């Protein structure tokens, strides 16, 4: 075999068994960038599904429903801007809503931010007994998990739990030990 024959063999595409009449079929190769893009889209697809299903979908439904005379039990009847006309002219509660929002933004948000910073600075001081105050401050976060644990243990108790009583009523069996 001549060296020139091996170069020709390397440059010609390989024919696969599925090819018709000797027409070469080549496998499509993706570039590194295309592979990275596909991987990226696969990674963000759960978020995109959640965004469309839980945020964008309800947002669009609310926008469409705002132009109709709709409640859950009736059919959607298109009424145009009548809801908005009533909201801006007749509805007294709408007029108080911007005031309540402004009041909350001006007073509540800054006061809670300043209070949180002051509390953080106080809890970061080197004072005798500070560990006790930190523990007392953090205790509600820990106790909620303990309460959930105790609730599940009570419900799943093999002798007195919820599943035991349901088993006695429906299946006439004793409960299972979890």
VOPAGU-2260 file (C-alpha; in pm, 1 decimal, decimal comma):
REM VOPAGU-2260
SITE   aa  ch    i         X         Y         Z
SITE  UNK   A    0       0,0       0,0       0,0
SITE  UNK   A    1     137,9     336,6     -99,8
SITE  UNK   A    2     149,1     628,9     143,7
SITE  UNK   A    3     -75,5     824,7     -90,5
SITE  UNK   A    4    -344,7     552,1     -70,8
SITE  UNK   A    5    -370,1     585,6     308,1
SITE  UNK   A    6    -427,1     962,7     278,6
SITE  UNK   A    7    -710,9     905,3      32,3
SITE  UNK   A    8    -871,5     655,4     266,7
SITE  UNK   A    9    -857,9     904,0     553,7
SITE  UNK   A   10   -1021,5    1187,6     364,1
SITE  UNK   A   11   -1314,3     990,1     221,2
SITE  UNK   A   12   -1619,9     956,8     444,7
SITE  UNK   A   13   -1692,0     609,5     571,6
SITE  UNK   A   14   -1996,9     432,8     438,4
SITE  UNK   A   15   -2224,8     285,1     699,6
SITE  UNK   A   16   -2427,3     -34,1     647,1
SITE  UNK   A   17   -2751,4     167,8     612,9
SITE  UNK   A   18   -2627,8     365,5     314,4
SITE  UNK   A   19   -2801,4     320,1     -19,6
SITE  UNK   A   20   -2602,6     218,0    -325,3
SITE  UNK   A   21   -2268,4     309,7    -178,5
SITE  UNK   A   22   -2367,9     671,7     -96,5
SITE  UNK   A   23   -2165,9     765,3     208,6
SITE  UNK   A   24   -2360,1     841,1     526,7
SITE  UNK   A   25   -2166,7    1046,5     776,4
SITE  UNK   A   26   -2248,9    1090,7    1142,7
SITE  UNK   A   27   -2322,5    1448,2    1239,3
SITE  UNK   A   28   -2080,7    1577,9    1496,3
SITE  UNK   A   29   -2174,0    1868,9    1719,1
SITE  UNK   A   30   -1922,4    2131,1    1809,4
SITE  UNK   A   31   -1817,1    2179,7    2170,2
SITE  UNK   A   32   -2016,2    2501,4    2189,1
SITE  UNK   A   33   -2333,0    2330,9    2062,3
SITE  UNK   A   34   -2290,3    2049,7    2316,3
SITE  UNK   A   35   -2244,0    2305,5    2593,6
SITE  UNK   A   36   -2555,8    2493,4    2481,0
SITE  UNK   A   37   -2763,3    2175,8    2479,4
SITE  UNK   A   38   -2636,2    2085,6    2826,7
SITE  UNK   A   39   -2718,7    2434,9    2950,4
SITE  UNK   A   40   -3073,0    2418,1    2814,4
SITE  UNK   A   41   -3120,5    2078,4    2975,3
SITE  UNK   A   42   -3004,7    2215,6    3310,5
SITE  UNK   A   43   -3239,1    2515,8    3302,9
SITE  UNK   A   44   -3537,8    2325,6    3163,2
SITE  UNK   A   45   -3684,7    2236,5    3509,2
SITE  UNK   A   46   -3674,1    2603,4    3603,1
SITE  UNK   A   47   -3828,3    2705,5    3270,8
SITE  UNK   A   48   -4110,8    2452,7    3311,7
SITE  UNK   A   49   -4174,7    2583,6    3662,9
SITE  UNK   A   50   -4161,2    2944,7    3546,7
SITE  UNK   A   51   -4406,8    2889,0    3263,3
SITE  UNK   A   52   -4639,8    2671,6    3469,9
SITE  UNK   A   53   -4631,4    2857,3    3799,5
SITE  UNK   A   54   -4556,2    3220,1    3706,6
SITE  UNK   A   55   -4608,0    3308,7    3342,5
SITE  UNK   A   56   -4922,4    3096,7    3296,8
SITE  UNK   A   57   -5112,1    3241,2    3595,4
SITE  UNK   A   58   -4991,1    3591,0    3505,8
SITE  UNK   A   59   -5130,8    3564,7    3154,0
SITE  UNK   A   60   -5453,3    3409,0    3282,0
SITE  UNK   A   61   -5498,5    3696,8    3526,7
SITE  UNK   A   62   -5439,1    3949,0    3252,0
SITE  UNK   A   63   -5696,4    3784,0    3026,2
SITE  UNK   A   64   -5944,9    3742,8    3313,6
SITE  UNK   A   65   -5914,6    4112,9    3399,9
SITE  UNK   A   66   -6090,2    4194,3    3072,1
SITE  UNK   A   67   -6381,8    3959,6    3146,2
SITE  UNK   A   68   -6669,5    3932,8    3390,8
SITE  UNK   A   69   -6543,3    3611,0    3545,4
SITE  UNK   A   70   -6582,6    3418,8    3862,7
SITE  UNK   A   71   -6483,7    3056,2    3903,4
SITE  UNK   A   72   -6832,9    2913,8    3854,7
SITE  UNK   A   73   -6934,9    3108,8    3543,3
SITE  UNK   A   74   -6824,5    3143,8    3185,2
SITE  UNK   A   75   -6580,3    3418,6    3085,7
SITE  UNK   A   76   -6770,7    3705,6    2922,8
SITE  UNK   A   77   -6550,9    3968,8    2760,9
SITE  UNK   A   78   -6634,8    4316,2    2896,3
SITE  UNK   A   79   -6326,2    4509,5    2787,1
SITE  UNK   A   80   -6199,6    4787,5    3012,3
SITE  UNK   A   81   -6511,7    4800,1    3234,2
SITE  UNK   A   82   -6328,0    4639,9    3527,7
SITE  UNK   A   83   -6054,5    4902,4    3503,5
SITE  UNK   A   84   -6306,1    5187,3    3473,1
SITE  UNK   A   85   -6485,1    5064,9    3786,6
SITE  UNK   A   86   -6153,0    5019,8    3969,6
SITE  UNK   A   87   -6029,9    5374,7    3899,2
SITE  UNK   A   88   -6361,7    5557,6    3943,3
SITE  UNK   A   89   -6595,1    5374,0    4182,8
SITE  UNK   A   90   -6387,8    5142,7    4401,0
SITE  UNK   A   91   -6283,6    5319,2    4721,4
SITE  UNK   A   92   -6051,0    5041,1    4831,1
SITE  UNK   A   93   -5831,2    5090,3    4527,6
SITE  UNK   A   94   -5765,0    5449,4    4631,9
SITE  UNK   A   95   -5638,3    5338,9    4972,7
SITE  UNK   A   96   -5409,6    5070,2    4828,5
SITE  UNK   A   97   -5133,1    5305,9    4704,8
SITE  UNK   A   98   -5140,5    5486,0    5041,9
SITE  UNK   A   99   -5101,4    5155,5    5231,5
SITE  UNK   A  100   -4819,5    5045,1    5002,2
SITE  UNK   A  101   -4637,1    5377,8    5038,9
SITE  UNK   A  102   -4681,0    5366,3    5416,5
SITE  UNK   A  103   -4535,8    5015,1    5427,3
SITE  UNK   A  104   -4240,9    5106,3    5203,3
SITE  UNK   A  105   -4157,2    5428,5    5389,6
SITE  UNK   A  106   -4196,0    5306,7    5746,8
SITE  UNK   A  107   -4199,9    4928,7    5780,5
SITE  UNK   A  108   -3915,9    4828,9    5547,6
SITE  UNK   A  109   -3656,7    5076,6    5680,6
SITE  UNK   A  110   -3752,1    5014,5    6044,8
SITE  UNK   A  111   -3724,2    4638,8    6005,0
SITE  UNK   A  112   -3392,2    4673,4    5822,0
SITE  UNK   A  113   -3247,5    4902,4    6089,1
SITE  UNK   A  114   -3384,3    4675,8    6363,5
SITE  UNK   A  115   -3225,3    4368,1    6203,5
SITE  UNK   A  116   -2888,7    4542,0    6169,8
SITE  UNK   A  117   -2899,4    4665,2    6530,9
SITE  UNK   A  118   -2990,1    4316,3    6653,6
SITE  UNK   A  119   -2709,1    4160,6    6446,2
SITE  UNK   A  120   -2455,8    4407,6    6584,8
SITE  UNK   A  121   -2575,1    4345,8    6941,4
SITE  UNK   A  122   -2556,7    3967,9    6898,0
SITE  UNK   A  123   -2203,5    4000,0    6758,2
SITE  UNK   A  124   -2063,8    4175,4    7067,1
SITE  UNK   A  125   -1812,0    4010,7    7299,4
SITE  UNK   A  126   -2020,1    4019,3    7616,4
SITE  UNK   A  127   -2041,1    3762,0    7890,2
SITE  UNK   A  128   -2349,8    3538,6    7842,4
SITE  UNK   A  129   -2393,7    3627,1    7473,5
SITE  UNK   A  130   -2412,4    3258,6    7379,4
SITE  UNK   A  131   -2727,1    3228,5    7591,0
SITE  UNK   A  132   -2890,5    3522,4    7408,4
SITE  UNK   A  133   -2790,7    3378,2    7069,3
SITE  UNK   A  134   -2941,2    3044,9    7168,3
SITE  UNK   A  135   -3264,4    3208,1    7282,8
SITE  UNK   A  136   -3279,7    3407,0    6957,4
SITE  UNK   A  137   -3224,0    3098,1    6741,2
SITE  UNK   A  138   -3449,3    2866,7    6944,6
SITE  UNK   A  139   -3773,5    2925,3    6744,4
SITE  UNK   A  140   -3603,7    2810,7    6423,2
SITE  UNK   A  141   -3495,4    2486,0    6589,3
SITE  UNK   A  142   -3819,1    2421,2    6775,4
SITE  UNK   A  143   -4032,4    2432,5    6460,5
SITE  UNK   A  144   -3839,3    2134,7    6322,1
SITE  UNK   A  145   -3876,4    1949,3    6651,4
SITE  UNK   A  146   -4250,3    2016,2    6647,8
SITE  UNK   A  147   -4282,1    1875,1    6294,5
SITE  UNK   A  148   -4082,3    1568,5    6399,8
SITE  UNK   A  149   -4306,2    1505,7    6701,9
SITE  UNK   A  150   -4620,0    1552,2    6491,7
SITE  UNK   A  151   -4507,0    1293,7    6234,6
SITE  UNK   A  152   -4402,1    1050,9    6506,6
SITE  UNK   A  153   -4749,4    1083,4    6661,9
SITE  UNK   A  154   -4923,3    1031,1    6327,1
SITE  UNK   A  155   -4712,2     729,2    6233,2
SITE  UNK   A  156   -4720,1     560,6    6573,6
SITE  UNK   A  157   -4805,1     190,8    6525,3
SITE  UNK   A  158   -5034,6     176,4    6828,7
SITE  UNK   A  159   -5213,8     512,6    6838,2
SITE  UNK   A  160   -5126,9     695,5    6518,1
SITE  UNK   A  161   -5348,8     821,5    6241,1
SITE  UNK   A  162   -5248,5     543,5    6003,2
SITE  UNK   A  163   -5327,8     284,8    6274,4
SITE  UNK   A  164   -5680,8     415,4    6319,7
SITE  UNK   A  165   -5734,6     442,6    5943,3
SITE  UNK   A  166   -5616,8      83,5    5904,5
SITE  UNK   A  167   -5862,5     -34,3    6169,0
SITE  UNK   A  168   -6153,2     143,2    6003,7
SITE  UNK   A  169   -6081,3      59,3    5640,0
SITE  UNK   A  170   -5888,6    -265,6    5646,7
SITE  UNK   A  171   -5960,6    -401,1    5994,5
SITE  UNK   A  172   -5587,8    -448,0    6046,2
SITE  UNK   A  173   -5342,8    -321,3    6296,9
SITE  UNK   A  174   -5111,2     -40,8    6197,7
SITE  UNK   A  175   -4768,4     -88,9    6049,3
SITE  UNK   A  176   -4457,1       9,0    6240,5
SITE  UNK   A  177   -4265,9     284,2    6062,0
